[in-house]
Amino acid sequence: MRTLPSDLADAVARRLVAADLAEDPEQAYQFALAARRLAARVGVVREACGIAAYRAGRWADALAELRTARRLTGRSSYLPLMADCERALGRPDRALSIINDPSVRDLGREVQIELRIVESGIRRDEGRPAAAVVALQVPELTDGRLRPWSAGLFYAYADALLDAGRLDEARDWFGRAAAADTGEETDAAERFESLDTAVFEDLDATDSGEDATSGGERVTGSGESATHGREGATGGESGSGASATGSGAGVPDSDSATDGGDSGEDAPDGDSGTGGGEDAADGDSGSGGGSATATDAQNTRPAG
């Protein structure tokens, strides 16, 4: 901006400030375009225009502006946004070529982590959630130190875990992201609370279903006892009848008749059917059941 006349520099600066303050991404992009029309050869103006285009979801425009800004300024801090634009445009191979470029080793750690986050999103796009998780398992994830970009790393890791179906771990990392996000640049707190509620609801539903199933099993078991009791009663009656008939045929021996009567005493065993009914009642009582991130630019990335 120092190369511009003072009055022009002021006009450009006003438009850039307006772009930064605008809440609507599209309006912010229009302010940045106005600044670009006044100072197209200034690297910081092209950078601001590229970032505004990125936030507005204008991936091709953002990529063109950021490439120009990189050429004018020589900075590589735009690489994560450029890679993410390639990803959004459906060109993952180009995005990965940026991420895996040998020059990335010489970049600051924050830029390298941003590139890892983009790579994780690409793996999720490919339907490889486990690889998306692995891409973010860097030492800074668990070394206990908080950095200005830790919230973005934690948030991306939580999102990858959630996509991989690891719900409990995802909830934990969303909580860590919320704690690290002192500027509230992400929605980590809301994601954590929503997952926390979902887990409790799922546990309640599971407990209720298990209790209801257990109660049903007890009812079924008692019903079987009642059936066996009735079978015992029937068997007893059949046995007594046969014995009585046999004793009638053997009249000469009165003891045999007595024995037949004794066999008939088996019939009262049919009371076991009553016992089965009591078991069924117990089963009914048991079936009660239970009572039941990151910069602003990161947040506008396409869902992985």
C-alpha positions as CSV (number, residue, x, y, z in Angstrom):
1,M,0.0,0.0,0.0
2,R,3.0,2.3,0.5
3,T,3.5,2.4,-3.3
4,L,0.1,4.1,-3.7
5,P,-0.6,7.8,-3.4
6,S,-2.0,8.7,0.0
7,D,-5.5,9.5,-1.2
8,L,-5.7,6.3,-3.2
9,A,-4.3,4.3,-0.4
10,D,-7.0,5.7,1.9
11,A,-9.7,4.8,-0.5
12,V,-8.4,1.2,-0.8
13,A,-8.0,0.9,2.9
14,R,-11.6,2.0,3.5
15,R,-12.9,-0.7,1.2
16,L,-10.7,-3.4,2.8
17,V,-11.9,-2.4,6.2
18,A,-15.5,-2.6,5.0
19,A,-14.9,-6.0,3.5
20,D,-13.5,-7.2,6.9
21,L,-16.4,-5.8,8.9
22,A,-19.2,-7.0,6.5
23,E,-21.2,-9.9,8.0
24,D,-22.5,-11.1,4.7
25,P,-19.7,-13.0,2.8
26,E,-21.0,-11.9,-0.6
27,Q,-21.1,-8.2,0.4
28,A,-17.6,-8.5,1.8
29,Y,-16.4,-9.9,-1.5
30,Q,-17.9,-7.0,-3.4
31,F,-16.1,-4.5,-1.1
32,A,-12.8,-6.4,-1.8
33,L,-13.5,-6.3,-5.5
34,A,-13.9,-2.6,-5.3
35,A,-10.5,-2.3,-3.6
36,R,-9.0,-4.6,-6.2
37,R,-10.2,-2.3,-9.0
38,L,-8.3,0.5,-7.4
39,A,-5.1,-1.4,-6.7
40,A,-4.8,-4.6,-8.6
41,R,-1.0,-4.8,-8.4
42,V,-0.9,-4.7,-4.6
43,G,-0.3,-8.1,-3.1
44,V,-2.2,-7.5,0.1
45,V,-5.3,-6.3,-1.9
46,R,-5.3,-9.5,-4.0
47,E,-4.8,-11.5,-0.8
48,A,-7.9,-9.9,0.8
49,C,-9.9,-10.4,-2.3
50,G,-9.0,-14.1,-2.5
51,I,-9.9,-14.7,1.1
52,A,-13.2,-12.8,0.7
53,A,-14.0,-14.9,-2.4
54,Y,-13.1,-18.1,-0.4
55,R,-15.5,-17.2,2.4
56,A,-18.2,-16.5,-0.2
57,G,-17.8,-19.9,-1.7
58,R,-16.4,-18.6,-5.0
59,W,-13.7,-21.2,-5.3
60,A,-12.4,-20.5,-8.8
61,D,-12.2,-16.8,-8.1
62,A,-10.5,-17.4,-4.8
63,L,-7.9,-19.7,-6.3
64,A,-7.0,-17.2,-9.0
65,E,-6.7,-14.3,-6.6
66,L,-4.6,-16.3,-4.1
67,R,-2.2,-17.5,-6.9
68,T,-1.7,-13.9,-7.9
69,A,-1.2,-12.8,-4.3
70,R,1.4,-15.5,-3.8
71,R,3.2,-14.4,-6.9
72,L,3.2,-10.8,-5.8
73,T,4.1,-11.3,-2.2
74,G,6.2,-14.6,-2.3
75,R,4.2,-15.9,0.7
76,S,3.2,-19.5,1.0
77,S,0.7,-19.0,3.8
78,Y,-2.1,-19.2,1.2
79,L,-1.4,-22.8,0.3
80,P,-4.0,-24.3,2.6
81,L,-6.8,-22.2,1.1
82,M,-5.6,-22.9,-2.4
83,A,-5.6,-26.6,-1.7
84,D,-9.0,-26.4,-0.2
85,C,-10.3,-24.6,-3.3
86,E,-8.9,-27.3,-5.5
87,R,-10.7,-29.8,-3.3
88,A,-14.0,-27.9,-3.5
89,L,-13.7,-27.7,-7.3
90,G,-13.5,-31.5,-7.4
91,R,-9.8,-31.7,-8.1
92,P,-8.4,-33.7,-5.2
93,D,-5.2,-34.7,-7.1
94,R,-4.3,-31.1,-7.5
95,A,-5.0,-30.4,-3.9
96,L,-2.8,-33.3,-2.8
97,S,0.0,-32.1,-5.1
98,I,0.0,-28.8,-3.1
99,I,-0.1,-30.6,0.2
100,N,2.7,-33.0,-0.6
101,D,5.0,-30.5,-2.3
102,P,8.5,-30.8,-0.9
103,S,8.6,-27.1,-0.2
104,V,5.9,-27.6,2.5
105,R,8.6,-28.8,4.8
106,D,10.1,-25.3,5.0
107,L,6.7,-23.7,5.9
108,G,5.6,-22.7,9.4
109,R,4.0,-25.4,11.5
110,E,0.6,-23.6,11.5
111,V,0.5,-23.8,7.7
112,Q,1.5,-27.4,7.7
113,I,-1.3,-28.2,10.1
114,E,-3.8,-26.4,7.9
115,L,-2.7,-28.5,5.0
116,R,-3.2,-31.6,7.1
117,I,-6.7,-30.5,7.8
118,V,-7.4,-30.1,4.1
119,E,-6.0,-33.6,3.5
120,S,-8.3,-35.0,6.2
121,G,-11.2,-33.5,4.3
122,I,-10.1,-35.0,1.1
123,R,-9.9,-38.5,2.7
124,R,-13.4,-38.1,4.0
125,D,-14.6,-37.1,0.5
126,E,-13.0,-40.3,-0.8
127,G,-15.0,-42.3,1.8
128,R,-12.0,-43.2,3.9
129,P,-12.9,-41.9,7.4
130,A,-10.1,-43.9,9.1
131,A,-7.5,-42.3,6.9
132,A,-9.0,-38.9,7.7
133,V,-8.5,-39.5,11.4
134,V,-4.9,-40.6,10.9
135,A,-4.0,-37.6,8.8
136,L,-4.6,-35.4,11.9
137,Q,-2.7,-37.5,14.4
138,V,0.2,-35.1,14.8
139,P,2.3,-34.5,17.9
140,E,0.6,-31.2,18.6
141,L,-2.7,-33.0,19.1
142,T,-1.7,-34.6,22.4
143,D,1.4,-32.7,23.7
144,G,-0.6,-30.7,26.2
145,R,0.3,-27.3,24.8
146,L,-2.3,-24.9,23.5
147,R,-1.4,-22.8,20.5
148,P,-3.4,-20.1,18.6
149,W,-4.4,-22.7,16.0
150,S,-5.1,-25.6,18.4
151,A,-8.9,-25.1,18.4
152,G,-8.9,-25.6,14.6
153,L,-6.9,-28.8,14.9
154,F,-9.1,-30.2,17.7
155,Y,-12.2,-29.3,15.9
156,A,-11.1,-30.9,12.6
157,Y,-10.0,-34.0,14.5
158,A,-13.4,-34.2,16.3
159,D,-15.2,-33.9,13.0
160,A,-13.1,-36.7,11.5
161,L,-13.8,-39.0,14.5
162,L,-17.5,-38.3,14.2
163,D,-17.5,-39.2,10.6
164,A,-15.7,-42.4,11.5
165,G,-18.5,-43.3,14.0
166,R,-16.3,-42.8,17.1
167,L,-19.0,-40.8,18.9
168,D,-17.5,-40.7,22.4
169,E,-14.1,-39.6,21.3
170,A,-15.7,-37.0,19.0
171,R,-17.6,-35.5,21.9
172,D,-14.5,-35.3,24.0
173,W,-12.5,-33.5,21.2
174,F,-15.3,-31.1,20.5
175,G,-15.2,-30.3,24.2
176,R,-11.4,-29.7,24.0
177,A,-11.9,-27.5,20.9
178,A,-14.5,-25.4,22.7
179,A,-12.2,-24.9,25.6
180,A,-9.3,-23.9,23.3
181,D,-11.5,-21.6,21.2
182,T,-11.5,-18.5,23.5
183,G,-12.4,-16.3,20.5
184,E,-15.5,-18.4,19.7
185,E,-14.4,-18.8,16.1
186,T,-16.0,-22.2,15.8
187,D,-19.2,-23.8,16.8
188,A,-17.4,-26.4,18.9
189,A,-19.4,-25.7,22.1
190,E,-22.7,-26.3,20.2
191,R,-21.4,-29.5,18.6
192,F,-20.3,-30.7,22.0
193,E,-23.7,-30.0,23.6
194,S,-25.6,-31.6,20.8
195,L,-23.5,-34.8,20.9
196,D,-23.8,-34.9,24.7
197,T,-27.6,-34.8,24.5
198,A,-27.6,-37.4,21.7
199,V,-25.5,-39.8,23.8
200,F,-27.8,-39.5,26.8
201,E,-30.9,-40.0,24.7
202,D,-29.3,-43.1,23.1
203,L,-28.3,-44.5,26.4
204,D,-31.9,-44.0,27.8
205,A,-33.4,-45.7,24.7
206,T,-31.0,-48.6,25.0
207,D,-31.6,-49.1,28.7
208,S,-35.4,-49.0,28.2
209,G,-35.2,-51.5,25.4
210,E,-33.1,-53.9,27.4
211,D,-35.4,-53.7,30.5
212,A,-38.5,-54.3,28.3
213,T,-36.8,-57.3,26.7
214,S,-35.8,-58.7,30.0
215,G,-39.3,-58.3,31.3
216,G,-40.7,-60.1,28.3
217,E,-38.3,-62.9,28.8
218,R,-39.5,-63.3,32.4
219,V,-43.1,-63.4,31.3
220,T,-42.3,-66.0,28.7
221,G,-40.4,-68.2,31.2
222,S,-43.3,-68.0,33.7
223,G,-45.7,-68.9,30.9
224,E,-43.6,-72.0,30.2
225,S,-43.8,-73.0,33.9
226,A,-47.5,-72.7,33.8
227,T,-47.6,-74.9,30.7
228,H,-45.4,-77.5,32.3
229,G,-47.7,-77.4,35.4
230,R,-50.7,-78.1,33.3
231,E,-48.9,-80.9,31.6
232,G,-48.0,-82.3,35.0
233,A,-51.6,-82.1,36.0
234,T,-52.8,-83.9,32.9
235,G,-50.1,-86.5,33.3
236,G,-51.2,-87.1,36.9
237,E,-54.8,-87.5,35.9
238,S,-54.0,-89.9,33.1
239,G,-51.8,-92.0,35.5
240,S,-54.5,-92.2,38.1
241,G,-57.1,-93.2,35.6
242,A,-54.9,-96.0,34.3
243,S,-54.1,-97.2,37.8
244,A,-57.8,-97.2,38.7
245,T,-58.7,-99.2,35.7
246,G,-55.9,-101.7,36.4
247,S,-57.1,-102.2,40.0
248,G,-60.6,-102.9,38.8
249,A,-59.4,-105.6,36.5
250,G,-57.4,-107.2,39.4
251,V,-60.3,-107.6,41.9
252,P,-58.8,-110.5,43.7
253,D,-56.1,-108.3,45.3
254,S,-57.6,-105.4,47.3
255,D,-54.1,-104.0,47.8
256,S,-53.9,-103.5,44.1
257,A,-57.0,-101.3,44.3
258,T,-55.4,-99.4,47.0
259,D,-52.4,-98.9,44.9
260,G,-54.6,-97.6,42.2
261,G,-56.0,-95.1,44.6
262,D,-52.5,-94.1,45.5
263,S,-51.7,-93.5,41.8
264,G,-54.8,-91.4,41.7
265,E,-53.2,-89.1,44.3
266,D,-50.8,-88.0,41.6
267,A,-53.6,-85.9,40.1
268,P,-53.4,-83.0,42.7
269,D,-49.9,-82.4,41.3
270,G,-51.7,-80.4,38.7
271,D,-51.4,-77.6,41.3
272,S,-48.0,-77.0,39.7
273,G,-50.1,-75.2,37.0
274,T,-51.1,-72.8,39.7
275,G,-47.5,-72.3,40.6
276,G,-46.8,-71.5,37.0
277,G,-49.5,-68.8,37.1
278,E,-47.8,-67.2,40.1
279,D,-44.5,-67.2,38.1
280,A,-46.3,-65.4,35.3
281,A,-47.5,-62.8,37.7
282,D,-43.9,-62.3,38.8
283,G,-42.9,-62.0,35.2
284,D,-45.4,-59.2,34.6
285,S,-44.0,-57.2,37.5
286,G,-40.5,-57.5,36.0
287,S,-41.5,-56.1,32.7
288,G,-41.8,-52.5,33.8
289,G,-38.9,-51.4,31.6
290,G,-36.5,-48.6,32.3
291,S,-37.3,-44.9,32.2
292,A,-36.7,-44.9,30.0
293,T,-11.4,-24.9,14.7
294,A,-9.7,-22.6,13.6
295,T,-10.1,-19.3,11.6
296,D,-13.3,-17.9,10.1
297,A,-12.0,-19.1,6.8
298,Q,-11.8,-22.7,8.1
299,N,-15.4,-22.7,9.1
300,T,-16.6,-21.9,5.6
301,R,-14.8,-24.9,4.1
302,P,-17.0,-27.4,2.2
303,A,-18.3,-30.1,4.5
304,G,-16.0,-33.1,4.4
